[in-house]
Amino acid sequence: MSALDAAAGPDTLSRADLVLCCLPLLFCAGYLAGAVAFGTRVAAVAVAAAACWPVVADACLLHPPGAE
């Protein structure tokens, strides 16, 4: 394997890669929705956290790293 092949990355994404990609996007979308709906930062962070907890619970409890 050459250095160029290694830099290209894997051909498929793992479940953990998808979780790590989705969490920031989901948090930003939840924060935006909370800020628009409630107008305060505290409520926006609460909405964003509530939007992210199912993904975190799935990644940590139902499909923990190392179980694959």
PQR file with spaces between the fields and no chain letter, atoms N, CA, C, O and H, PARSE charges and radii, in Angstrom:
ATOM       1  N    MET     1       0.849   -1.168    0.000 -0.4000 1.5000
ATOM       2  CA   MET     1       0.000    0.000    0.000 -0.0000 2.0000
ATOM       3  C    MET     1       0.897    1.234    0.000  0.5500 1.7000
ATOM       4  O    MET     1       1.793    1.374    0.832 -0.5500 1.4000
ATOM       5  N    SER     2       0.639    2.103   -0.930 -0.4000 1.5000
ATOM       6  CA   SER     2       1.440    3.325   -1.004 -0.0000 2.0000
ATOM       7  C    SER     2       0.858    4.377   -0.063  0.5500 1.7000
ATOM       8  O    SER     2      -0.254    4.231    0.445 -0.5500 1.4000
ATOM       9  H    SER     2      -0.089    1.989   -1.606  0.4000 1.0000
ATOM      10  N    ALA     3       1.621    5.424    0.156 -0.4000 1.5000
ATOM      11  CA   ALA     3       1.162    6.516    1.022 -0.0000 2.0000
ATOM      12  C    ALA     3      -0.056    7.206    0.421  0.5500 1.7000
ATOM      13  O    ALA     3      -0.918    7.689    1.156 -0.5500 1.4000
ATOM      14  H    ALA     3       2.524    5.543   -0.257  0.4000 1.0000
ATOM      15  N    LEU     4      -0.136    7.257   -0.890 -0.4000 1.5000
ATOM      16  CA   LEU     4      -1.278    7.888   -1.545 -0.0000 2.0000
ATOM      17  C    LEU     4      -2.556    7.089   -1.311  0.5500 1.7000
ATOM      18  O    LEU     4      -3.623    7.671   -1.120 -0.5500 1.4000
ATOM      19  H    LEU     4       0.565    6.865   -1.486  0.4000 1.0000
ATOM      20  N    ASP     5      -2.456    5.763   -1.324 -0.4000 1.5000
ATOM      21  CA   ASP     5      -3.623    4.921   -1.042 -0.0000 2.0000
ATOM      22  C    ASP     5      -4.085    5.084    0.394  0.5500 1.7000
ATOM      23  O    ASP     5      -5.288    5.119    0.653 -0.5500 1.4000
ATOM      24  H    ASP     5      -1.589    5.290   -1.479  0.4000 1.0000
ATOM      25  N    ALA     6      -3.163    5.182    1.324 -0.4000 1.5000
ATOM      26  CA   ALA     6      -3.511    5.338    2.732 -0.0000 2.0000
ATOM      27  C    ALA     6      -4.150    6.703    2.989  0.5500 1.7000
ATOM      28  O    ALA     6      -5.024    6.825    3.848 -0.5500 1.4000
ATOM      29  H    ALA     6      -2.186    5.153    1.114  0.4000 1.0000
ATOM      30  N    ALA     7      -3.725    7.720    2.258 -0.4000 1.5000
ATOM      31  CA   ALA     7      -4.285    9.056    2.453 -0.0000 2.0000
ATOM      32  C    ALA     7      -5.696    9.169    1.896  0.5500 1.7000
ATOM      33  O    ALA     7      -6.453   10.046    2.313 -0.5500 1.4000
ATOM      34  H    ALA     7      -3.015    7.621    1.560  0.4000 1.0000
ATOM      35  N    ALA     8      -6.060    8.308    0.974 -0.4000 1.5000
ATOM      36  CA   ALA     8      -7.388    8.362    0.372 -0.0000 2.0000
ATOM      37  C    ALA     8      -8.466    7.953    1.359  0.5500 1.7000
ATOM      38  O    ALA     8      -9.605    8.403    1.235 -0.5500 1.4000
ATOM      39  H    ALA     8      -5.446    7.596    0.635  0.4000 1.0000
ATOM      40  N    GLY     9      -8.143    7.112    2.338 -0.4000 1.5000
ATOM      41  CA   GLY     9      -9.107    6.696    3.350 -0.0000 2.0000
ATOM      42  C    GLY     9      -9.803    5.410    2.974  0.5500 1.7000
ATOM      43  O    GLY     9      -9.569    4.854    1.901 -0.5500 1.4000
ATOM      44  H    GLY     9      -7.218    6.746    2.438  0.4000 1.0000
ATOM      45  N    PRO    10     -10.661    4.939    3.865 -0.5600 1.5000
ATOM      46  CA   PRO    10     -11.367    3.680    3.605  0.2800 2.0000
ATOM      47  C    PRO    10     -12.454    3.865    2.553  0.5500 1.7000
ATOM      48  O    PRO    10     -12.906    4.977    2.280 -0.5500 1.4000
ATOM      49  N    ASP    11     -12.848    2.758    1.984 -0.4000 1.5000
ATOM      50  CA   ASP    11     -13.891    2.793    0.952 -0.0000 2.0000
ATOM      51  C    ASP    11     -15.287    2.949    1.546  0.5500 1.7000
ATOM      52  O    ASP    11     -16.178    3.496    0.896 -0.5500 1.4000
ATOM      53  H    ASP    11     -12.480    1.854    2.206  0.4000 1.0000
ATOM      54  N    THR    12     -15.485    2.475    2.770 -0.4000 1.5000
ATOM      55  CA   THR    12     -16.800    2.554    3.404 -0.0000 2.0000
ATOM      56  C    THR    12     -16.680    3.274    4.743  0.5500 1.7000
ATOM      57  O    THR    12     -15.613    3.318    5.355 -0.5500 1.4000
ATOM      58  H    THR    12     -14.761    2.031    3.298  0.4000 1.0000
ATOM      59  N    LEU    13     -17.785    3.825    5.171 -0.4000 1.5000
ATOM      60  CA   LEU    13     -17.838    4.478    6.470 -0.0000 2.0000
ATOM      61  C    LEU    13     -18.424    3.518    7.492  0.5500 1.7000
ATOM      62  O    LEU    13     -19.340    2.751    7.195 -0.5500 1.4000
ATOM      63  H    LEU    13     -18.652    3.788    4.674  0.4000 1.0000
ATOM      64  N    SER    14     -17.885    3.575    8.694 -0.4000 1.5000
ATOM      65  CA   SER    14     -18.431    2.745    9.759 -0.0000 2.0000
ATOM      66  C    SER    14     -19.580    3.482   10.438  0.5500 1.7000
ATOM      67  O    SER    14     -19.822    4.659   10.169 -0.5500 1.4000
ATOM      68  H    SER    14     -17.141    4.198    8.935  0.4000 1.0000
ATOM      69  N    ARG    15     -20.272    2.792   11.303 -0.4000 1.5000
ATOM      70  CA   ARG    15     -21.366    3.407   12.051 -0.0000 2.0000
ATOM      71  C    ARG    15     -20.849    4.562   12.907  0.5500 1.7000
ATOM      72  O    ARG    15     -21.512    5.593   13.017 -0.5500 1.4000
ATOM      73  H    ARG    15     -20.076    1.836   11.522  0.4000 1.0000
ATOM      74  N    ALA    16     -19.678    4.401   13.510 -0.4000 1.5000
ATOM      75  CA   ALA    16     -19.094    5.464   14.334 -0.0000 2.0000
ATOM      76  C    ALA    16     -18.779    6.702   13.489  0.5500 1.7000
ATOM      77  O    ALA    16     -18.955    7.826   13.957 -0.5500 1.4000
ATOM      78  H    ALA    16     -19.139    3.564   13.420  0.4000 1.0000
ATOM      79  N    ASP    17     -18.322    6.511   12.270 -0.4000 1.5000
ATOM      80  CA   ASP    17     -18.060    7.648   11.386 -0.0000 2.0000
ATOM      81  C    ASP    17     -19.341    8.424   11.091  0.5500 1.7000
ATOM      82  O    ASP    17     -19.339    9.655   11.074 -0.5500 1.4000
ATOM      83  H    ASP    17     -18.178    5.597   11.890  0.4000 1.0000
ATOM      84  N    LEU    18     -20.415    7.709   10.862 -0.4000 1.5000
ATOM      85  CA   LEU    18     -21.688    8.363   10.586 -0.0000 2.0000
ATOM      86  C    LEU    18     -22.204    9.124   11.802  0.5500 1.7000
ATOM      87  O    LEU    18     -22.756   10.216   11.666 -0.5500 1.4000
ATOM      88  H    LEU    18     -20.416    6.709   10.875  0.4000 1.0000
ATOM      89  N    VAL    19     -22.025    8.551   12.985 -0.4000 1.5000
ATOM      90  CA   VAL    19     -22.436    9.235   14.209 -0.0000 2.0000
ATOM      91  C    VAL    19     -21.627   10.502   14.401  0.5500 1.7000
ATOM      92  O    VAL    19     -22.180   11.553   14.725 -0.5500 1.4000
ATOM      93  H    VAL    19     -21.577    7.664   13.095  0.4000 1.0000
ATOM      94  N    LEU    20     -20.330   10.408   14.205 -0.4000 1.5000
ATOM      95  CA   LEU    20     -19.473   11.586   14.373 -0.0000 2.0000
ATOM      96  C    LEU    20     -19.769   12.658   13.337  0.5500 1.7000
ATOM      97  O    LEU    20     -19.547   13.841   13.596 -0.5500 1.4000
ATOM      98  H    LEU    20     -19.882    9.554   13.941  0.4000 1.0000
ATOM      99  N    CYS    21     -20.252   12.281   12.204 -0.4000 1.5000
ATOM     100  CA   CYS    21     -20.641   13.253   11.174 -0.0000 2.0000
ATOM     101  C    CYS    21     -21.991   13.878   11.500  0.5500 1.7000
ATOM     102  O    CYS    21     -22.187   15.076   11.295 -0.5500 1.4000
ATOM     103  H    CYS    21     -20.432   11.321   11.993  0.4000 1.0000
ATOM     104  N    CYS    22     -22.914   13.081   12.001 -0.4000 1.5000
ATOM     105  CA   CYS    22     -24.279   13.562   12.229 -0.0000 2.0000
ATOM     106  C    CYS    22     -24.419   14.416   13.486  0.5500 1.7000
ATOM     107  O    CYS    22     -25.246   15.326   13.507 -0.5500 1.4000
ATOM     108  H    CYS    22     -22.755   12.108   12.167  0.4000 1.0000
ATOM     109  N    LEU    23     -23.645   14.156   14.525 -0.4000 1.5000
ATOM     110  CA   LEU    23     -23.833   14.874   15.784 -0.0000 2.0000
ATOM     111  C    LEU    23     -23.676   16.388   15.659  0.5500 1.7000
ATOM     112  O    LEU    23     -24.560   17.113   16.115 -0.5500 1.4000
ATOM     113  H    LEU    23     -22.972   13.416   14.508  0.4000 1.0000
ATOM     114  N    PRO    24     -22.602   16.901   15.067 -0.5600 1.5000
ATOM     115  CA   PRO    24     -22.508   18.367   14.967  0.2800 2.0000
ATOM     116  C    PRO    24     -23.610   18.975   14.107  0.5500 1.7000
ATOM     117  O    PRO    24     -24.116   20.055   14.415 -0.5500 1.4000
ATOM     118  N    LEU    25     -23.982   18.286   13.030 -0.4000 1.5000
ATOM     119  CA   LEU    25     -25.052   18.792   12.180 -0.0000 2.0000
ATOM     120  C    LEU    25     -26.388   18.805   12.921  0.5500 1.7000
ATOM     121  O    LEU    25     -27.153   19.763   12.816 -0.5500 1.4000
ATOM     122  H    LEU    25     -23.571   17.410   12.780  0.4000 1.0000
ATOM     123  N    LEU    26     -26.660   17.754   13.657 -0.4000 1.5000
ATOM     124  CA   LEU    26     -27.893   17.658   14.424 -0.0000 2.0000
ATOM     125  C    LEU    26     -27.916   18.693   15.543  0.5500 1.7000
ATOM     126  O    LEU    26     -28.956   19.298   15.808 -0.5500 1.4000
ATOM     127  H    LEU    26     -26.038   16.975   13.742  0.4000 1.0000
ATOM     128  N    PHE    27     -26.776   18.900   16.201 -0.4000 1.5000
ATOM     129  CA   PHE    27     -26.715   19.893   17.274 -0.0000 2.0000
ATOM     130  C    PHE    27     -26.968   21.293   16.720  0.5500 1.7000
ATOM     131  O    PHE    27     -27.721   22.068   17.309 -0.5500 1.4000
ATOM     132  H    PHE    27     -25.932   18.409   15.986  0.4000 1.0000
ATOM     133  N    CYS    28     -26.347   21.613   15.603 -0.4000 1.5000
ATOM     134  CA   CYS    28     -26.549   22.948   15.000 -0.0000 2.0000
ATOM     135  C    CYS    28     -27.997   23.147   14.572  0.5500 1.7000
ATOM     136  O    CYS    28     -28.562   24.221   14.775 -0.5500 1.4000
ATOM     137  H    CYS    28     -25.735   20.983   15.124  0.4000 1.0000
ATOM     138  N    ALA    29     -28.591   22.135   13.989 -0.4000 1.5000
ATOM     139  CA   ALA    29     -29.991   22.242   13.573 -0.0000 2.0000
ATOM     140  C    ALA    29     -30.905   22.385   14.789  0.5500 1.7000
ATOM     141  O    ALA    29     -31.844   23.181   14.763 -0.5500 1.4000
ATOM     142  H    ALA    29     -28.132   21.262   13.824  0.4000 1.0000
ATOM     143  N    GLY    30     -30.644   21.633   15.843 -0.4000 1.5000
ATOM     144  CA   GLY    30     -31.432   21.746   17.062 -0.0000 2.0000
ATOM     145  C    GLY    30     -31.257   23.087   17.733  0.5500 1.7000
ATOM     146  O    GLY    30     -32.216   23.654   18.256 -0.5500 1.4000
ATOM     147  H    GLY    30     -29.881   20.987   15.865  0.4000 1.0000
ATOM     148  N    TYR    31     -30.029   23.603   17.725 -0.4000 1.5000
ATOM     149  CA   TYR    31     -29.764   24.921   18.315 -0.0000 2.0000
ATOM     150  C    TYR    31     -30.510   26.001   17.542  0.5500 1.7000
ATOM     151  O    TYR    31     -31.118   26.892   18.135 -0.5500 1.4000
ATOM     152  H    TYR    31     -29.249   23.143   17.300  0.4000 1.0000
ATOM     153  N    LEU    32     -30.461   25.917   16.242 -0.4000 1.5000
ATOM     154  CA   LEU    32     -31.157   26.903   15.408 -0.0000 2.0000
ATOM     155  C    LEU    32     -32.669   26.841   15.644  0.5500 1.7000
ATOM     156  O    LEU    32     -33.321   27.876   15.783 -0.5500 1.4000
ATOM     157  H    LEU    32     -29.967   25.193   15.760  0.4000 1.0000
ATOM     158  N    ALA    33     -33.215   25.645   15.688 -0.4000 1.5000
ATOM     159  CA   ALA    33     -34.648   25.496   15.926 -0.0000 2.0000
ATOM     160  C    ALA    33     -35.028   26.015   17.309  0.5500 1.7000
ATOM     161  O    ALA    33     -36.053   26.680   17.457 -0.5500 1.4000
ATOM     162  H    ALA    33     -32.686   24.805   15.574  0.4000 1.0000
ATOM     163  N    GLY    34     -34.222   25.723   18.314 -0.4000 1.5000
ATOM     164  CA   GLY    34     -34.501   26.205   19.664 -0.0000 2.0000
ATOM     165  C    GLY    34     -34.377   27.706   19.777  0.5500 1.7000
ATOM     166  O    GLY    34     -35.167   28.350   20.467 -0.5500 1.4000
ATOM     167  H    GLY    34     -33.389   25.183   18.194  0.4000 1.0000
ATOM     168  N    ALA    35     -33.385   28.269   19.102 -0.4000 1.5000
ATOM     169  CA   ALA    35     -33.204   29.720   19.147 -0.0000 2.0000
ATOM     170  C    ALA    35     -34.358   30.439   18.466  0.5500 1.7000
ATOM     171  O    ALA    35     -34.812   31.480   18.943 -0.5500 1.4000
ATOM     172  H    ALA    35     -32.742   27.746   18.542  0.4000 1.0000
ATOM     173  N    VAL    36     -34.830   29.898   17.368 -0.4000 1.5000
ATOM     174  CA   VAL    36     -35.957   30.515   16.659 -0.0000 2.0000
ATOM     175  C    VAL    36     -37.248   30.353   17.466  0.5500 1.7000
ATOM     176  O    VAL    36     -38.041   31.288   17.571 -0.5500 1.4000
ATOM     177  H    VAL    36     -34.462   29.053   16.980  0.4000 1.0000
ATOM     178  N    ALA    37     -37.450   29.176   18.029 -0.4000 1.5000
ATOM     179  CA   ALA    37     -38.700   28.898   18.734 -0.0000 2.0000
ATOM     180  C    ALA    37     -38.785   29.598   20.089  0.5500 1.7000
ATOM     181  O    ALA    37     -39.849   30.092   20.463 -0.5500 1.4000
ATOM     182  H    ALA    37     -36.805   28.416   17.945  0.4000 1.0000
ATOM     183  N    PHE    38     -37.675   29.647   20.828 -0.4000 1.5000
ATOM     184  CA   PHE    38     -37.731   30.149   22.200 -0.0000 2.0000
ATOM     185  C    PHE    38     -36.991   31.471   22.405  0.5500 1.7000
ATOM     186  O    PHE    38     -37.337   32.224   23.316 -0.5500 1.4000
ATOM     187  H    PHE    38     -36.811   29.246   20.525  0.4000 1.0000
ATOM     188  N    GLY    39     -35.999   31.767   21.597 -0.4000 1.5000
ATOM     189  CA   GLY    39     -35.302   33.037   21.673 -0.0000 2.0000
ATOM     190  C    GLY    39     -34.243   33.161   22.751  0.5500 1.7000
ATOM     191  O    GLY    39     -33.640   34.227   22.882 -0.5500 1.4000
ATOM     192  H    GLY    39     -35.718   31.156   20.858  0.4000 1.0000
ATOM     193  N    THR    40     -33.990   32.124   23.525 -0.4000 1.5000
ATOM     194  CA   THR    40     -32.932   32.192   24.540 -0.0000 2.0000
ATOM     195  C    THR    40     -31.888   31.129   24.271  0.5500 1.7000
ATOM     196  O    THR    40     -32.174   30.074   23.704 -0.5500 1.4000
ATOM     197  H    THR    40     -34.480   31.259   23.419  0.4000 1.0000
ATOM     198  N    ARG    41     -30.671   31.428   24.691 -0.4000 1.5000
ATOM     199  CA   ARG    41     -29.585   30.469   24.482 -0.0000 2.0000
ATOM     200  C    ARG    41     -29.769   29.199   25.291  0.5500 1.7000
ATOM     201  O    ARG    41     -29.474   28.103   24.815 -0.5500 1.4000
ATOM     202  H    ARG    41     -30.438   32.284   25.152  0.4000 1.0000
ATOM     203  N    VAL    42     -30.257   29.348   26.513 -0.4000 1.5000
ATOM     204  CA   VAL    42     -30.441   28.173   27.375 -0.0000 2.0000
ATOM     205  C    VAL    42     -31.433   27.203   26.741  0.5500 1.7000
ATOM     206  O    VAL    42     -31.186   25.998   26.695 -0.5500 1.4000
ATOM     207  H    VAL    42     -30.497   30.238   26.900  0.4000 1.0000
ATOM     208  N    ALA    43     -32.531   27.717   26.264 -0.4000 1.5000
ATOM     209  CA   ALA    43     -33.526   26.853   25.619 -0.0000 2.0000
ATOM     210  C    ALA    43     -32.982   26.258   24.328  0.5500 1.7000
ATOM     211  O    ALA    43     -33.270   25.105   24.007 -0.5500 1.4000
ATOM     212  H    ALA    43     -32.732   28.696   26.301  0.4000 1.0000
ATOM     213  N    ALA    44     -32.200   27.032   23.590 -0.4000 1.5000
ATOM     214  CA   ALA    44     -31.630   26.532   22.339 -0.0000 2.0000
ATOM     215  C    ALA    44     -30.669   25.370   22.603  0.5500 1.7000
ATOM     216  O    ALA    44     -30.683   24.373   21.881 -0.5500 1.4000
ATOM     217  H    ALA    44     -31.966   27.969   23.851  0.4000 1.0000
ATOM     218  N    VAL    45     -29.836   25.500   23.637 -0.4000 1.5000
ATOM     219  CA   VAL    45     -28.913   24.415   23.977 -0.0000 2.0000
ATOM     220  C    VAL    45     -29.685   23.197   24.476  0.5500 1.7000
ATOM     221  O    VAL    45     -29.314   22.062   24.176 -0.5500 1.4000
ATOM     222  H    VAL    45     -29.825   26.310   24.224  0.4000 1.0000
ATOM     223  N    ALA    46     -30.744   23.423   25.230 -0.4000 1.5000
ATOM     224  CA   ALA    46     -31.560   22.308   25.713 -0.0000 2.0000
ATOM     225  C    ALA    46     -32.215   21.560   24.555  0.5500 1.7000
ATOM     226  O    ALA    46     -32.249   20.329   24.553 -0.5500 1.4000
ATOM     227  H    ALA    46     -31.045   24.345   25.475  0.4000 1.0000
ATOM     228  N    VAL    47     -32.726   22.283   23.589 -0.4000 1.5000
ATOM     229  CA   VAL    47     -33.340   21.644   22.418 -0.0000 2.0000
ATOM     230  C    VAL    47     -32.281   20.877   21.624  0.5500 1.7000
ATOM     231  O    VAL    47     -32.528   19.759   21.171 -0.5500 1.4000
ATOM     232  H    VAL    47     -32.698   23.282   23.591  0.4000 1.0000
ATOM     233  N    ALA    48     -31.104   21.480   21.457 -0.4000 1.5000
ATOM     234  CA   ALA    48     -30.027   20.815   20.716 -0.0000 2.0000
ATOM     235  C    ALA    48     -29.576   19.545   21.429  0.5500 1.7000
ATOM     236  O    ALA    48     -29.343   18.520   20.787 -0.5500 1.4000
ATOM     237  H    ALA    48     -30.903   22.388   21.825  0.4000 1.0000
ATOM     238  N    ALA    49     -29.455   19.608   22.747 -0.4000 1.5000
ATOM     239  CA   ALA    49     -29.061   18.418   23.509 -0.0000 2.0000
ATOM     240  C    ALA    49     -30.130   17.337   23.429  0.5500 1.7000
ATOM     241  O    ALA    49     -29.817   16.153   23.302 -0.5500 1.4000
ATOM     242  H    ALA    49     -29.645   20.441   23.268  0.4000 1.0000
ATOM     243  N    ALA    50     -31.384   17.746   23.503 -0.4000 1.5000
ATOM     244  CA   ALA    50     -32.475   16.775   23.393 -0.0000 2.0000
ATOM     245  C    ALA    50     -32.507   16.128   22.009  0.5500 1.7000
ATOM     246  O    ALA    50     -32.881   14.964   21.871 -0.5500 1.4000
ATOM     247  H    ALA    50     -31.638   18.708   23.606  0.4000 1.0000
ATOM     248  N    ALA    51     -32.114   16.888   20.988 -0.4000 1.5000
ATOM     249  CA   ALA    51     -32.084   16.326   19.633 -0.0000 2.0000
ATOM     250  C    ALA    51     -30.937   15.325   19.481  0.5500 1.7000
ATOM     251  O    ALA    51     -31.039   14.378   18.701 -0.5500 1.4000
ATOM     252  H    ALA    51     -31.810   17.834   21.100  0.4000 1.0000
ATOM     253  N    CYS    52     -29.857   15.530   20.217 -0.4000 1.5000
ATOM     254  CA   CYS    52     -28.669   14.673   20.062 -0.0000 2.0000
ATOM     255  C    CYS    52     -28.678   13.433   20.949  0.5500 1.7000
ATOM     256  O    CYS    52     -28.000   12.454   20.636 -0.5500 1.4000
ATOM     257  H    CYS    52     -29.773   16.299   20.850  0.4000 1.0000
ATOM     258  N    TRP    53     -29.426   13.452   22.041 -0.4000 1.5000
ATOM     259  CA   TRP    53     -29.294   12.341   22.972 -0.0000 2.0000
ATOM     260  C    TRP    53     -29.682   10.982   22.384  0.5500 1.7000
ATOM     261  O    TRP    53     -29.060    9.988   22.760 -0.5500 1.4000
ATOM     262  H    TRP    53     -29.977   14.247   22.295  0.4000 1.0000
ATOM     263  N    PRO    54     -30.658   10.872   21.496 -0.5600 1.5000
ATOM     264  CA   PRO    54     -30.928    9.534   20.953  0.2800 2.0000
ATOM     265  C    PRO    54     -29.754    8.967   20.141  0.5500 1.7000
ATOM     266  O    PRO    54     -29.495    7.764   20.175 -0.5500 1.4000
ATOM     267  N    VAL    55     -29.059    9.826   19.426 -0.4000 1.5000
ATOM     268  CA   VAL    55     -27.903    9.365   18.639 -0.0000 2.0000
ATOM     269  C    VAL    55     -26.777    8.938   19.565  0.5500 1.7000
ATOM     270  O    VAL    55     -26.136    7.913   19.334 -0.5500 1.4000
ATOM     271  H    VAL    55     -29.269   10.804   19.398  0.4000 1.0000
ATOM     272  N    VAL    56     -26.532    9.721   20.616 -0.4000 1.5000
ATOM     273  CA   VAL    56     -25.486    9.376   21.580 -0.0000 2.0000
ATOM     274  C    VAL    56     -25.851    8.081   22.304  0.5500 1.7000
ATOM     275  O    VAL    56     -24.997    7.212   22.482 -0.5500 1.4000
ATOM     276  H    VAL    56     -27.053   10.553   20.803  0.4000 1.0000
ATOM     277  N    ALA    57     -27.096    7.946   22.718 -0.4000 1.5000
ATOM     278  CA   ALA    57     -27.519    6.722   23.399 -0.0000 2.0000
ATOM     279  C    ALA    57     -27.379    5.502   22.490  0.5500 1.7000
ATOM     280  O    ALA    57     -26.946    4.437   22.932 -0.5500 1.4000
ATOM     281  H    ALA    57     -27.789    8.652   22.573  0.4000 1.0000
ATOM     282  N    ASP    58     -27.743    5.660   21.233 -0.4000 1.5000
ATOM     283  CA   ASP    58     -27.599    4.561   20.280 -0.0000 2.0000
ATOM     284  C    ASP    58     -26.128    4.188   20.094  0.5500 1.7000
ATOM     285  O    ASP    58     -25.772    3.010   20.069 -0.5500 1.4000
ATOM     286  H    ASP    58     -28.094    6.525   20.873  0.4000 1.0000
ATOM     287  N    ALA    59     -25.285    5.206   19.967 -0.4000 1.5000
ATOM     288  CA   ALA    59     -23.863    4.939   19.713 -0.0000 2.0000
ATOM     289  C    ALA    59     -23.148    4.384   20.940  0.5500 1.7000
ATOM     290  O    ALA    59     -22.228    3.577   20.803 -0.5500 1.4000
ATOM     291  H    ALA    59     -25.575    6.163   19.988  0.4000 1.0000
ATOM     292  N    CYS    60     -23.555    4.802   22.128 -0.4000 1.5000
ATOM     293  CA   CYS    60     -22.846    4.372   23.336 -0.0000 2.0000
ATOM     294  C    CYS    60     -23.458    3.148   24.014  0.5500 1.7000
ATOM     295  O    CYS    60     -22.733    2.313   24.554 -0.5500 1.4000
ATOM     296  H    CYS    60     -24.302    5.457   22.239  0.4000 1.0000
ATOM     297  N    LEU    61     -24.776    3.038   23.989 -0.4000 1.5000
ATOM     298  CA   LEU    61     -25.433    1.969   24.723 -0.0000 2.0000
ATOM     299  C    LEU    61     -25.859    0.794   23.847  0.5500 1.7000
ATOM     300  O    LEU    61     -25.634   -0.362   24.204 -0.5500 1.4000
ATOM     301  H    LEU    61     -25.365    3.717   23.550  0.4000 1.0000
ATOM     302  N    LEU    62     -26.465    1.084   22.718 -0.4000 1.5000
ATOM     303  CA   LEU    62     -26.962    0.001   21.874 -0.0000 2.0000
ATOM     304  C    LEU    62     -25.891   -0.584   20.958  0.5500 1.7000
ATOM     305  O    LEU    62     -25.871   -1.790   20.715 -0.5500 1.4000
ATOM     306  H    LEU    62     -26.648    2.023   22.428  0.4000 1.0000
ATOM     307  N    HIS    63     -25.002    0.267   20.452 -0.4000 1.5000
ATOM     308  CA   HIS    63     -23.921   -0.178   19.567 -0.0000 2.0000
ATOM     309  C    HIS    63     -22.606    0.417   20.049  0.5500 1.7000
ATOM     310  O    HIS    63     -22.054    1.300   19.392 -0.5500 1.4000
ATOM     311  H    HIS    63     -25.018    1.248   20.649  0.4000 1.0000
ATOM     312  N    PRO    64     -22.087   -0.060   21.205 -0.5600 1.5000
ATOM     313  CA   PRO    64     -20.875    0.538   21.757  0.2800 2.0000
ATOM     314  C    PRO    64     -19.665    0.301   20.862  0.5500 1.7000
ATOM     315  O    PRO    64     -19.614   -0.675   20.113 -0.5500 1.4000
ATOM     316  N    PRO    65     -18.681    1.213   20.950 -0.5600 1.5000
ATOM     317  CA   PRO    65     -17.461    1.005   20.160  0.2800 2.0000
ATOM     318  C    PRO    65     -16.762   -0.272   20.627  0.5500 1.7000
ATOM     319  O    PRO    65     -16.749   -0.542   21.828 -0.5500 1.4000
ATOM     320  N    GLY    66     -16.225   -1.006   19.796 -0.4000 1.5000
ATOM     321  CA   GLY    66     -15.551   -2.235   20.167 -0.0000 2.0000
ATOM     322  C    GLY    66     -16.466   -3.451   20.091  0.5500 1.7000
ATOM     323  O    GLY    66     -15.984   -4.584   20.116 -0.5500 1.4000
ATOM     324  H    GLY    66     -16.235   -0.786   18.820  0.4000 1.0000
ATOM     325  N    ALA    67     -17.769   -3.240   20.001 -0.4000 1.5000
ATOM     326  CA   ALA    67     -18.698   -4.367   19.871 -0.0000 2.0000
ATOM     327  C    ALA    67     -18.746   -4.868   18.444  0.5500 1.7000
ATOM     328  O    ALA    67     -19.263   -5.951   18.171 -0.5500 1.4000
ATOM     329  H    ALA    67     -18.160   -2.320   19.981  0.4000 1.0000
ATOM     330  N    GLU    68     -18.200   -4.068   17.531 -0.4000 1.5000
ATOM     331  CA   GLU    68     -18.252   -4.439   16.110 -0.0000 2.0000
ATOM     332  C    GLU    68     -17.204   -5.453   15.777  0.5500 1.7000
ATOM     333  O    GLU    68     -17.102   -5.880   14.627 -0.5500 1.4000
ATOM     334  H    GLU    68     -17.780   -3.188   17.754  0.4000 1.0000
